[in-house]
């Protein structure tokens, strides 16, 4: 994408989080103007992000879904601005848009985004997989249950890892059946989405089992509440080193992409973990 090759297995790629929302759990309201969003994007790229992930709908537990027009109005101006010629330092960096709506996906790609990160795995919008096939862009298919408003009430599993594995396998099959190229599929086990603290730790311990699905793996553990519970850090911005431990564990188990807020620290984590585990 954009002249960049993603050679899975060679190294860990870093997806930088850019929430253009007023209510995201960690940085809501910090980058929800066009000026602050573009400045943050530039900072993420300068710090070493390989991908920018722009989200206009908070997916934190309890978040309410915003109207379609509101999500479009948050996301599209930022994507368009980042693709303007004067932002030459960002033009070569792929942009992902974090959305569960096919209308947002289509409009975002038309505005200059390169792929879609769907936290529902293409379930919430029946038109999403078909739209992605038509657009011909990569997609992250994540495991979750319910909606942000209900997901933390849906944490009962008979057998956690096999159930996530089956869900992701089914979503890969559904995407391919809809016309999505298998090479354009990335999977995410969904840390923090309809999961307890114990579930999140189990996913990290057994992450390598998902490699049998034959798709690159993205892990998004950055600043999440399970880290805060372990460290007794209620402020998400104080969970940097806990995030570093989670990312290192994910890389050891074979993660291809880590989705993070704190780029300089996690870039160093990736470099050292890659030197150890990818030699």
VEXDREN-2710 file (C-alpha; in Angstrom, 1 decimal):
% VEXDREN-2710
k/r/px/py/pz
1/UNK/0.0/0.0/0.0
2/UNK/1.2/3.5/-1.0
3/UNK/4.5/2.0/-2.1
4/UNK/5.0/0.1/1.2
5/UNK/5.3/-3.7/1.4
6/UNK/4.1/-5.5/4.4
7/UNK/6.2/-8.6/4.7
8/UNK/4.5/-10.5/7.5
9/UNK/6.9/-12.2/9.8
10/UNK/9.9/-10.0/9.0
11/UNK/9.0/-7.5/11.8
12/UNK/6.2/-6.0/13.8
13/UNK/4.3/-3.2/12.2
14/UNK/2.9/-0.3/14.3
15/UNK/-0.6/1.1/13.9
16/UNK/-1.0/4.5/15.5
17/UNK/-4.3/5.3/17.1
18/UNK/-6.0/8.6/16.0
19/UNK/-9.4/9.0/17.7
20/UNK/-11.3/12.0/16.4
21/UNK/-14.0/11.5/19.0
22/UNK/-14.9/13.4/22.1
23/UNK/-15.4/10.3/24.2
24/UNK/-12.8/7.6/23.5
25/UNK/-11.6/5.9/26.7
26/UNK/-8.0/7.1/26.6
27/UNK/-7.7/10.3/24.6
28/UNK/-11.3/11.4/23.9
29/UNK/-11.5/15.1/23.0
30/UNK/-7.8/15.6/22.5
31/UNK/-7.8/15.3/18.7
32/UNK/-11.4/16.0/17.6
33/UNK/-10.7/19.1/15.6
34/UNK/-9.2/19.1/12.2
35/UNK/-6.1/21.0/13.3
36/UNK/-5.4/18.8/16.3
37/UNK/-6.1/15.6/14.3
38/UNK/-3.7/16.5/11.5
39/UNK/-1.0/17.6/14.0
40/UNK/-1.4/14.3/15.9
41/UNK/-1.2/12.3/12.7
42/UNK/2.0/14.0/11.8
43/UNK/3.4/13.3/15.2
44/UNK/2.5/9.6/15.0
45/UNK/4.2/9.3/11.7
46/UNK/7.4/11.2/12.9
47/UNK/7.5/8.8/15.9
48/UNK/7.4/5.7/13.7
49/UNK/3.9/4.6/13.0
50/UNK/3.6/2.4/9.9
51/UNK/-0.2/2.8/9.7
52/UNK/-2.7/5.5/11.0
53/UNK/-6.0/4.2/12.3
54/UNK/-8.7/6.9/12.4
55/UNK/-11.8/6.4/14.4
56/UNK/-14.9/8.6/14.5
57/UNK/-17.0/6.3/16.7
58/UNK/-15.9/5.4/20.2
59/UNK/-15.9/1.7/20.9
60/UNK/-15.1/1.9/24.6
61/UNK/-17.5/-0.1/26.9
62/UNK/-20.8/1.8/27.3
63/UNK/-20.3/4.1/24.3
64/UNK/-23.4/5.0/22.4
65/UNK/-23.4/4.8/18.6
66/UNK/-23.4/8.2/16.9
67/UNK/-25.5/9.0/13.9
68/UNK/-24.1/8.1/10.5
69/UNK/-23.7/11.7/9.5
70/UNK/-21.8/12.5/12.7
71/UNK/-19.3/9.7/12.1
72/UNK/-18.8/10.8/8.5
73/UNK/-18.3/14.4/9.5
74/UNK/-15.7/13.4/12.0
75/UNK/-13.7/11.1/9.8
76/UNK/-13.8/12.3/6.2
77/UNK/-12.3/15.8/6.7
78/UNK/-9.4/14.3/8.5
79/UNK/-8.7/11.7/5.8
80/UNK/-9.0/14.3/3.0
81/UNK/-6.7/16.7/4.9
82/UNK/-4.1/14.0/5.4
83/UNK/-4.1/13.3/1.6
84/UNK/-3.5/16.9/0.6
85/UNK/-0.2/17.5/-1.1
86/UNK/1.1/19.8/1.6
87/UNK/1.1/16.9/4.0
88/UNK/3.8/15.1/2.0
89/UNK/5.3/13.5/5.1
90/UNK/2.0/11.6/5.6
91/UNK/1.1/10.8/2.0
92/UNK/3.0/7.6/1.9
93/UNK/1.6/6.2/5.2
94/UNK/-1.5/3.9/4.8
95/UNK/-4.6/5.1/6.5
96/UNK/-7.0/2.7/8.2
97/UNK/-10.5/3.8/9.2
98/UNK/-12.1/2.1/12.3
99/UNK/-15.7/1.7/11.4
100/UNK/-18.5/-0.9/11.4
101/UNK/-20.6/1.0/8.7
102/UNK/-20.2/0.2/5.0
103/UNK/-21.3/3.8/4.1
104/UNK/-18.4/5.1/6.1
105/UNK/-16.0/2.6/4.7
106/UNK/-16.9/3.5/1.1
107/UNK/-16.7/7.2/1.7
108/UNK/-13.4/6.9/3.6
109/UNK/-11.7/4.9/0.8
110/UNK/-13.0/7.4/-1.8
111/UNK/-11.5/10.2/0.4
112/UNK/-8.1/8.5/0.5
113/UNK/-8.1/5.8/3.1
114/UNK/-6.4/2.5/2.3
115/UNK/-8.2/-0.1/4.4
116/UNK/-10.9/-0.7/7.0
117/UNK/-10.7/-1.9/10.6
118/UNK/-14.1/-3.4/11.6
119/UNK/-14.4/-4.2/15.3
120/UNK/-17.5/-6.3/14.5
121/UNK/-15.8/-8.5/12.0
122/UNK/-18.2/-7.4/9.3
123/UNK/-21.2/-8.6/11.3
124/UNK/-22.9/-5.4/12.3
125/UNK/-23.5/-4.1/8.8
126/UNK/-24.6/-6.8/6.3
127/UNK/-23.3/-4.7/3.4
128/UNK/-19.8/-4.3/4.8
129/UNK/-18.1/-7.4/3.3
130/UNK/-19.6/-6.8/-0.1
131/UNK/-18.5/-3.2/-0.1
132/UNK/-15.0/-4.2/0.9
133/UNK/-14.9/-6.7/-2.0
134/UNK/-15.9/-4.0/-4.4
135/UNK/-13.4/-1.5/-3.0
136/UNK/-10.7/-4.1/-3.2
137/UNK/-9.1/-3.0/0.1
138/UNK/-7.7/-4.9/3.1
139/UNK/-9.8/-5.3/6.2
140/UNK/-9.2/-6.1/9.8
141/UNK/-11.9/-8.6/11.1
142/UNK/-12.1/-8.5/14.8
143/UNK/-13.9/-10.7/17.3
144/UNK/-16.5/-9.0/19.5
145/UNK/-20.0/-9.5/20.8
146/UNK/-22.9/-7.1/20.9
147/UNK/-22.3/-3.4/20.8
148/UNK/-20.1/-1.2/22.9
149/UNK/-23.2/-0.6/25.1
150/UNK/-23.8/-4.3/25.7
151/UNK/-20.5/-6.1/25.1
152/UNK/-19.4/-6.3/28.7
153/UNK/-22.6/-8.1/29.6
154/UNK/-21.7/-10.8/27.0
155/UNK/-18.6/-12.3/28.5
156/UNK/-19.8/-15.9/29.1
157/UNK/-17.9/-18.5/27.1
158/UNK/-17.9/-22.2/27.3
159/UNK/-14.4/-22.4/25.8
160/UNK/-12.9/-18.9/25.0
161/UNK/-10.1/-19.5/22.5
162/UNK/-11.9/-22.1/20.4
163/UNK/-15.0/-19.9/20.2
164/UNK/-13.0/-16.9/19.1
165/UNK/-11.1/-19.1/16.6
166/UNK/-14.4/-20.4/15.1
167/UNK/-15.8/-16.9/14.9
168/UNK/-12.7/-15.5/13.1
169/UNK/-12.6/-18.6/10.8
170/UNK/-16.3/-18.1/9.9
171/UNK/-15.7/-14.4/9.2
172/UNK/-12.7/-15.2/7.0
173/UNK/-14.9/-17.6/5.0
174/UNK/-17.7/-15.1/4.8
175/UNK/-15.4/-12.4/3.6
176/UNK/-13.9/-14.6/0.9
177/UNK/-17.4/-15.8/-0.2
178/UNK/-18.3/-12.1/-0.6
179/UNK/-15.4/-11.5/-2.9
180/UNK/-12.7/-10.2/-0.5
181/UNK/-9.2/-11.4/-1.6
182/UNK/-7.8/-13.7/1.1
183/UNK/-4.6/-11.7/1.0
184/UNK/-6.6/-8.7/2.1
185/UNK/-7.7/-10.2/5.4
186/UNK/-6.2/-9.4/8.8
187/UNK/-7.6/-10.9/12.1
188/UNK/-7.8/-9.4/15.6
189/UNK/-9.0/-11.5/18.6
190/UNK/-10.5/-8.5/20.2
191/UNK/-8.8/-7.8/23.5
192/UNK/-11.2/-5.8/25.7
193/UNK/-14.3/-6.5/23.6
194/UNK/-16.7/-8.7/25.5
195/UNK/-13.8/-10.1/27.5
196/UNK/-12.9/-10.2/31.2
197/UNK/-9.4/-9.5/32.6
198/UNK/-8.8/-13.2/32.6
199/UNK/-10.0/-13.6/29.0
200/UNK/-7.6/-10.9/27.8
201/UNK/-4.6/-12.6/29.5
202/UNK/-5.6/-16.0/28.1
203/UNK/-5.8/-14.5/24.6
204/UNK/-2.2/-13.2/25.0
205/UNK/-1.0/-16.5/26.3
206/UNK/-2.5/-18.5/23.5
207/UNK/-2.3/-15.9/20.7
208/UNK/-0.1/-18.2/18.6
209/UNK/-3.0/-20.6/18.1
210/UNK/-4.7/-18.1/15.8
211/UNK/-1.8/-18.3/13.3
212/UNK/-3.4/-21.5/12.0
213/UNK/-6.1/-19.4/10.4
214/UNK/-3.5/-18.2/7.9
215/UNK/-4.0/-14.5/8.3
216/UNK/-1.8/-11.7/9.8
217/UNK/-2.7/-11.0/13.4
218/UNK/-3.4/-7.5/14.9
219/UNK/-3.4/-7.0/18.6
220/UNK/-4.9/-3.9/20.3
221/UNK/-4.0/-4.0/24.0
222/UNK/-2.9/-0.4/24.3
223/UNK/-3.8/1.3/27.6
224/UNK/-6.8/-1.0/28.1
225/UNK/-8.6/-1.5/31.4
226/UNK/-7.2/-5.0/32.1
227/UNK/-3.8/-3.4/32.3
228/UNK/-5.1/-0.7/34.6
229/UNK/-6.6/-3.4/36.9
230/UNK/-3.4/-5.3/37.1
231/UNK/-1.3/-2.2/37.8
232/UNK/-4.0/-0.2/39.8
233/UNK/-3.7/2.6/37.2
234/UNK/-7.1/4.1/36.7
235/UNK/-5.7/6.7/34.3
236/UNK/-5.3/5.1/30.9
237/UNK/-2.4/7.4/30.1
238/UNK/-0.4/5.9/32.9
239/UNK/-0.5/2.4/31.4
240/UNK/2.4/2.8/29.0
241/UNK/4.7/0.2/30.5
242/UNK/1.9/-2.2/31.1
243/UNK/1.1/-1.9/27.4
244/UNK/4.7/-2.5/26.6
245/UNK/4.6/-5.9/28.5
246/UNK/1.4/-6.9/26.7
247/UNK/2.9/-5.9/23.3
248/UNK/6.0/-7.8/24.0
249/UNK/4.0/-10.9/24.8
250/UNK/1.9/-10.5/21.7
251/UNK/5.1/-10.2/19.5
252/UNK/6.5/-13.3/21.2
253/UNK/3.4/-15.2/20.2
254/UNK/3.4/-14.0/16.6
255/UNK/1.5/-10.7/16.3
256/UNK/2.1/-8.9/13.0
257/UNK/0.6/-5.5/13.9
258/UNK/0.2/-3.8/17.3
259/UNK/-2.3/-1.0/17.6
260/UNK/-1.0/1.5/20.1
261/UNK/-1.2/5.1/21.4
262/UNK/2.4/5.6/22.6
263/UNK/4.6/5.2/19.5
264/UNK/8.1/6.0/20.7
265/UNK/8.0/3.5/23.6
266/UNK/6.3/0.8/21.6
267/UNK/8.7/1.2/18.7
268/UNK/11.5/0.3/21.0
269/UNK/9.5/-2.6/22.4
270/UNK/9.0/-3.9/18.8
271/UNK/12.7/-3.5/17.9
272/UNK/13.9/-5.4/20.9
273/UNK/11.2/-8.1/20.8
274/UNK/11.7/-8.6/17.1
275/UNK/15.4/-9.0/17.6
276/UNK/14.7/-11.7/20.2
277/UNK/11.7/-13.6/18.6
278/UNK/12.1/-13.1/14.9
279/UNK/15.8/-13.9/14.6
END
